Amino acid sequence: MQHKRISAFLSGLALISFAASAASAQDSYSEADFVRVAKFDAHVHDNVDRDAFLDIARKDNFELLSINVDYPDFPPLALQAEAALRHHGEDPQRFHFATTFSMKGFGEPGWTERTNAAIDTAVARGAVAVKVWKNIGMTVLDKNGKHIFLDDPRFDGVMAHIQKLGIPLIAHQGEPLNCWLPLDQMTTDNDRSYFKDHPQYYMYLHPEEPSYEMLMAARDRFVAFHPKLSFVGAHMASLEWSVDRLATFLDRFPNANVDIAARITQVQYQSDHDYQKVRDFFIKYQDRLMYGTDIADNPPDPSAKAENPPVSNTNFEADVDRTWRSDWRYLATPLTQHVDDLKADVKGLALPRAVIDKLYYKNAHRIYLKGK
């Protein structure tokens, strides 16, 4: 009789374990769900007059947010805006865009008024956000040769205007922490290749420039000073190296959200060392995170430097599809894949379907499109 009771108890445990496993599997998406589920890449740069990005977005069931940015390696701002307007006009339900402004003339009489007028024009044409780039804090100097940081009060008139318009500010401030480390101490190969090819932004080579913590402090002062401004920290708010540090940022600033564009390998590096911590982070902050890649489509340029993530003009659609599917495998499924940039096999987070739906779609629609 005792043996039968033990056997029944063990059988019951097995059934419970099987049911739990089945429920867990059912709670997460599979690779086969990739095309079926509506998705939103909330950080791309479609800067060329061709339909390659829209074509693959249609095939893979993505909406896009293309972000204009004052980046010297990209086409001039006017050409970026022209491409965005063309794509938005072609497919306004799938293609969305964010505008930006030039730092030319910053601090001079009339700069604020001219900048606000340019933002108004872009918003009237469909822009859903405004982007500021890392040149603020890292490369732009005032007339006295001093760095201009985002918390400079001369930005206040523009930021008040953006807040009044009710649209988010997307801020790429600083760089990955790897940017301040020697190449052999960086955690990912994609950072090694990017900063090797972009020495002007590789701060380890420029110890005279602002430190990582100086840039983060200026950004935090700015967010604190504008508590009613909808703030999006691009690239995990440059806190990609630590989900604990990013959690502190999100807890401190309830008006802030972040995208994970071009920082997936840093997340994978952390989950390879502490899987449960990273998975718990995505679940806890599921309302504050947006999927993005930072993929750029630019006019062909034989002298162009490597970008992160890398894509080619000749195989652009295939490269985009491969990136999107690899990220889906990691975030949405429990499957393991080899990550070349880490030289490691990384297990997928298998985030619950409800979390994936927010990360990949609902949060971006709420933040940028007001739920439309």
Wavefront OBJ file of the C-alpha trace (Angstrom):
o trace
v 0.000 0.000 0.000
v 2.827 2.386 0.905
v 4.570 1.612 -2.394
v 1.378 2.388 -4.333
v 1.024 5.724 -2.543
v 4.590 6.708 -3.370
v 4.114 5.639 -6.984
v 0.912 7.664 -7.242
v 2.634 10.663 -5.671
v 5.529 10.464 -8.135
v 3.125 10.083 -11.030
v 1.278 13.163 -9.828
v 4.522 15.143 -9.704
v 5.359 14.037 -13.216
v 1.965 15.159 -14.477
v 2.345 18.527 -12.755
v 5.818 18.948 -14.233
v 4.572 18.008 -17.687
v 1.622 20.395 -17.410
v 3.914 23.193 -16.261
v 6.253 22.583 -19.175
v 3.347 22.515 -21.615
v 1.929 25.729 -20.173
v 5.345 27.370 -20.370
v 5.762 26.324 -23.992
v 2.287 27.580 -24.821
v 2.953 30.894 -23.061
v 5.846 31.777 -25.379
v 5.927 32.159 -29.149
v 7.737 29.873 -31.555
v 9.881 30.629 -34.593
v 6.869 29.734 -36.740
v 4.939 32.633 -35.153
v 7.435 35.217 -36.414
v 5.573 36.337 -39.540
v 2.121 35.928 -38.020
v 2.662 38.338 -35.105
v 2.434 42.097 -35.730
v 5.768 43.758 -34.962
v 7.316 47.245 -34.890
v 10.998 48.074 -35.370
v 11.094 51.353 -33.469
v 14.595 52.395 -34.532
v 15.732 52.219 -38.152
v 17.192 54.673 -40.669
v 15.644 54.392 -44.143
v 17.563 57.122 -45.952
v 17.413 56.026 -49.569
v 14.873 56.370 -52.365
v 14.079 52.682 -52.812
v 11.509 50.320 -51.314
v 13.776 47.577 -49.990
v 13.062 48.336 -46.315
v 9.314 48.589 -46.852
v 9.308 45.432 -48.951
v 10.895 43.268 -46.268
v 8.789 44.967 -43.562
v 5.642 43.937 -45.434
v 6.881 40.362 -45.824
v 7.883 40.026 -42.167
v 4.854 41.898 -40.741
v 6.732 44.902 -39.357
v 5.952 48.570 -38.994
v 8.956 50.910 -39.022
v 10.025 54.078 -37.255
v 12.736 55.695 -39.373
v 14.738 58.224 -37.402
v 16.418 61.210 -39.031
v 19.721 61.960 -37.322
v 22.444 64.584 -37.593
v 25.136 61.979 -38.358
v 27.966 62.915 -40.741
v 28.121 59.386 -42.232
v 24.447 59.605 -43.259
v 23.024 61.712 -46.121
v 22.356 65.406 -45.339
v 19.303 66.036 -43.164
v 17.270 67.394 -46.078
v 17.777 64.170 -48.043
v 16.917 62.036 -45.014
v 13.700 64.014 -44.571
v 12.891 63.682 -48.267
v 13.269 59.895 -48.143
v 11.151 59.661 -44.987
v 8.350 61.738 -46.495
v 8.337 59.620 -49.642
v 8.110 56.320 -47.727
v 5.516 57.684 -45.306
v 3.396 58.887 -48.211
v 3.633 55.493 -49.857
v 2.581 53.502 -46.784
v 1.557 55.725 -43.844
v 0.175 52.821 -41.819
v 3.476 50.937 -41.904
v 6.144 53.636 -42.217
v 6.543 56.301 -39.522
v 9.367 58.763 -38.998
v 11.057 60.994 -36.446
v 12.580 64.344 -37.292
v 15.656 66.024 -35.842
v 17.363 69.406 -35.875
v 20.790 70.748 -36.713
v 23.116 72.214 -34.109
v 24.320 74.795 -36.622
v 23.899 78.247 -35.092
v 23.123 76.884 -31.631
v 23.059 79.644 -29.058
v 22.815 82.403 -31.644
v 19.797 84.750 -31.805
v 16.846 83.116 -33.533
v 18.121 79.505 -33.264
v 15.304 78.402 -30.967
v 12.611 79.994 -33.136
v 14.034 78.529 -36.359
v 14.369 75.093 -34.801
v 10.819 75.129 -33.434
v 9.457 76.206 -36.814
v 11.319 73.354 -38.534
v 9.934 70.858 -36.006
v 6.404 72.207 -36.568
v 6.776 71.706 -40.314
v 7.990 68.126 -39.858
v 5.180 67.283 -37.438
v 2.617 68.711 -39.839
v 4.019 66.321 -42.454
v 3.738 63.314 -40.130
v 6.763 63.228 -37.813
v 5.918 61.481 -34.531
v 9.058 62.314 -32.504
v 12.247 64.390 -32.418
v 15.736 62.876 -32.193
v 18.878 64.294 -30.584
v 22.170 62.547 -31.249
v 25.403 61.817 -29.408
v 27.107 64.820 -31.031
v 25.452 66.732 -28.186
v 27.877 65.995 -25.376
v 30.565 64.304 -27.458
v 31.587 66.406 -30.464
v 29.756 69.756 -30.686
v 31.576 72.692 -29.087
v 30.398 76.205 -28.332
v 32.215 79.356 -29.418
v 34.466 79.046 -26.372
v 35.519 75.512 -27.278
v 33.413 73.946 -24.517
v 31.314 70.810 -24.995
v 27.573 71.383 -25.241
v 25.604 68.936 -23.089
v 21.936 68.077 -23.287
v 21.161 69.818 -19.992
v 22.372 73.157 -21.403
v 19.598 75.703 -20.644
v 19.839 77.001 -24.221
v 17.858 73.892 -25.233
v 14.970 74.756 -22.906
v 12.872 76.631 -25.470
v 13.014 73.759 -27.946
v 12.316 71.107 -25.313
v 9.344 73.065 -23.972
v 8.008 73.258 -27.526
v 8.414 69.492 -28.072
v 6.614 68.849 -24.790
v 3.781 71.181 -25.823
v 3.427 69.296 -29.105
v 2.947 66.120 -27.084
v 5.561 64.074 -28.945
v 8.542 62.151 -27.520
v 12.170 63.174 -27.569
v 14.459 60.326 -28.618
v 17.934 60.830 -27.167
v 21.078 58.994 -28.155
v 23.396 60.224 -25.440
v 26.817 58.741 -24.903
v 27.874 55.362 -26.247
v 28.152 51.792 -24.970
v 30.427 51.519 -21.972
v 32.716 49.480 -24.242
v 33.561 52.776 -25.973
v 35.740 53.723 -22.984
v 37.553 50.372 -22.789
v 40.556 48.933 -24.643
v 39.575 46.718 -27.567
v 40.620 43.545 -25.750
v 38.400 44.409 -22.773
v 35.220 45.057 -24.783
v 32.465 42.516 -24.282
v 31.276 42.196 -27.900
v 32.961 41.956 -31.289
v 30.431 44.274 -32.941
v 31.566 47.094 -30.633
v 35.188 46.279 -31.365
v 34.643 46.552 -35.116
v 32.516 49.714 -34.887
v 34.908 51.697 -32.710
v 37.940 50.442 -34.585
v 36.360 51.881 -37.752
v 35.134 55.063 -36.016
v 38.113 56.259 -33.951
v 36.602 59.737 -33.683
v 33.882 58.248 -31.433
v 36.174 55.778 -29.640
v 36.565 57.572 -26.329
v 39.313 55.282 -25.023
v 41.538 57.051 -27.555
v 40.395 60.475 -26.328
v 40.849 60.650 -22.543
v 40.633 64.436 -22.780
v 36.962 64.146 -23.807
v 33.964 63.857 -21.439
v 33.830 60.605 -19.504
v 31.008 58.079 -19.695
v 29.718 59.069 -16.268
v 29.782 62.790 -17.176
v 27.554 62.097 -20.179
v 25.157 59.925 -18.184
v 24.944 62.540 -15.430
v 24.137 65.318 -17.928
v 21.441 63.159 -19.508
v 19.947 62.334 -16.112
v 19.898 65.996 -15.093
v 18.062 66.771 -18.321
v 15.404 64.092 -17.767
v 14.944 65.224 -14.169
v 14.510 68.835 -15.298
v 11.824 67.844 -17.861
v 9.579 65.411 -15.946
v 6.590 65.958 -18.256
v 8.527 65.410 -21.473
v 8.057 61.963 -22.998
v 11.660 60.711 -23.118
v 13.003 57.721 -25.045
v 16.536 56.620 -24.270
v 17.839 55.216 -27.545
v 20.101 52.177 -27.371
v 18.970 51.250 -23.845
v 19.855 54.787 -22.717
v 23.543 53.790 -23.075
v 23.100 51.609 -19.983
v 23.207 48.431 -22.064
v 25.993 46.909 -19.968
v 23.844 46.455 -16.849
v 20.137 45.686 -16.576
v 20.462 46.644 -12.908
v 21.703 50.123 -13.821
v 18.986 50.492 -16.456
v 16.350 49.407 -13.926
v 17.546 52.168 -11.583
v 17.203 54.700 -14.415
v 13.664 53.562 -15.245
v 12.639 53.573 -11.584
v 13.975 57.090 -11.139
v 12.337 58.561 -14.248
v 8.723 57.480 -14.825
v 8.541 59.618 -18.002
v 11.347 57.579 -19.614
v 11.231 54.557 -21.882
v 14.019 52.926 -23.876
v 14.571 51.070 -27.117
v 17.026 48.186 -27.351
v 18.349 49.096 -30.811
v 21.841 47.776 -31.660
v 22.357 46.575 -28.089
v 21.015 43.018 -28.292
v 24.487 41.467 -28.030
v 25.154 43.334 -24.771
v 21.885 41.904 -23.441
v 22.897 38.437 -24.628
v 26.274 38.838 -22.943
v 24.469 39.443 -19.652
v 21.942 36.628 -20.061
v 24.788 34.230 -20.864
v 26.154 35.057 -17.387
v 22.867 35.471 -15.469
v 19.929 34.237 -17.507
v 17.218 34.656 -14.899
v 18.173 38.228 -14.021
v 17.896 39.377 -17.631
v 14.631 37.533 -18.228
v 13.150 38.971 -15.024
v 14.206 42.477 -16.124
v 12.293 42.222 -19.406
v 9.222 40.945 -17.607
v 9.308 43.576 -14.845
v 9.827 46.500 -17.251
v 7.670 45.130 -20.065
v 5.780 48.446 -20.368
v 8.951 50.534 -20.788
v 10.925 48.680 -23.484
v 10.705 48.824 -27.289
v 12.249 46.573 -29.893
v 14.558 48.244 -32.415
v 17.607 47.395 -34.506
v 19.300 50.612 -35.745
v 19.514 49.075 -39.230
v 20.304 51.739 -41.816
v 19.690 51.810 -45.559
v 21.867 54.495 -47.093
v 22.937 55.322 -50.658
v 25.810 53.057 -51.779
v 29.215 54.406 -50.782
v 32.354 52.327 -51.385
v 34.221 54.306 -48.718
v 31.487 53.945 -46.057
v 32.635 52.548 -42.713
v 31.100 49.530 -41.012
v 27.830 50.134 -39.222
v 26.222 48.230 -36.366
v 24.305 46.106 -37.211
v 25.983 45.492 -40.579
v 23.957 45.220 -43.786
v 24.934 45.257 -47.444
v 23.204 47.081 -50.267
v 23.207 43.997 -52.488
v 21.715 41.647 -49.869
v 19.844 44.238 -47.824
v 16.489 42.472 -47.490
v 18.107 39.141 -46.617
v 20.327 40.835 -44.013
v 17.362 42.587 -42.406
v 15.301 39.396 -42.372
v 18.186 37.491 -40.778
v 18.640 40.132 -38.056
v 14.940 40.275 -37.257
v 14.606 36.477 -37.098
v 17.719 36.089 -34.951
v 16.421 38.657 -32.448
v 13.003 36.973 -32.414
v 14.642 33.607 -31.724
v 16.458 35.129 -28.741
v 13.661 37.219 -27.261
v 10.573 35.152 -28.037
v 11.668 31.505 -28.008
v 13.679 29.192 -25.720
v 15.944 28.115 -28.581
v 19.717 28.427 -28.440
v 21.752 30.067 -31.193
v 25.423 30.784 -31.723
v 26.250 34.489 -31.467
v 29.412 35.241 -33.412
v 29.940 38.613 -31.711
v 30.167 36.821 -28.356
v 31.730 33.561 -29.564
v 29.091 31.827 -27.468
v 25.892 29.800 -27.703
v 23.076 31.876 -26.184
v 19.758 30.537 -24.934
v 16.586 32.386 -25.884
v 14.677 34.262 -23.178
v 11.291 32.749 -24.164
v 9.508 35.847 -22.889
v 5.770 35.416 -22.332
v 3.582 36.263 -25.300
v 2.066 39.247 -23.499
v 5.558 40.664 -22.915
v 6.604 40.090 -26.523
v 3.433 41.814 -27.745
v 4.369 44.919 -25.751
v 8.081 44.852 -26.561
v 7.485 44.308 -30.261
v 4.363 46.379 -30.887
v 2.092 47.804 -28.214
v 4.631 50.027 -26.450
v 5.803 51.699 -29.650
v 2.217 52.334 -30.734
v 1.361 53.821 -27.359
v 4.465 55.994 -27.099
v 4.803 57.194 -30.696
v 1.352 56.822 -32.201
v -0.771 57.323 -29.080
v -2.273 53.866 -29.557
v -3.464 54.470 -33.139
l 1 2 3 4 5 6 7 8 9 10 11 12 13 14 15 16 17 18 19 20 21 22 23 24 25 26 27 28 29 30 31 32 33 34 35 36 37 38 39 40 41 42 43 44 45 46 47 48 49 50 51 52 53 54 55 56 57 58 59 60 61 62 63 64 65 66 67 68 69 70 71 72 73 74 75 76 77 78 79 80 81 82 83 84 85 86 87 88 89 90 91 92 93 94 95 96 97 98 99 100 101 102 103 104 105 106 107 108 109 110 111 112 113 114 115 116 117 118 119 120 121 122 123 124 125 126 127 128 129 130 131 132 133 134 135 136 137 138 139 140 141 142 143 144 145 146 147 148 149 150 151 152 153 154 155 156 157 158 159 160 161 162 163 164 165 166 167 168 169 170 171 172 173 174 175 176 177 178 179 180 181 182 183 184 185 186 187 188 189 190 191 192 193 194 195 196 197 198 199 200 201 202 203 204 205 206 207 208 209 210 211 212 213 214 215 216 217 218 219 220 221 222 223 224 225 226 227 228 229 230 231 232 233 234 235 236 237 238 239 240 241 242 243 244 245 246 247 248 249 250 251 252 253 254 255 256 257 258 259 260 261 262 263 264 265 266 267 268 269 270 271 272 273 274 275 276 277 278 279 280 281 282 283 284 285 286 287 288 289 290 291 292 293 294 295 296 297 298 299 300 301 302 303 304 305 306 307 308 309 310 311 312 313 314 315 316 317 318 319 320 321 322 323 324 325 326 327 328 329 330 331 332 333 334 335 336 337 338 339 340 341 342 343 344 345 346 347 348 349 350 351 352 353 354 355 356 357 358 359 360 361 362 363 364 365 366 367 368 369 370 371 372
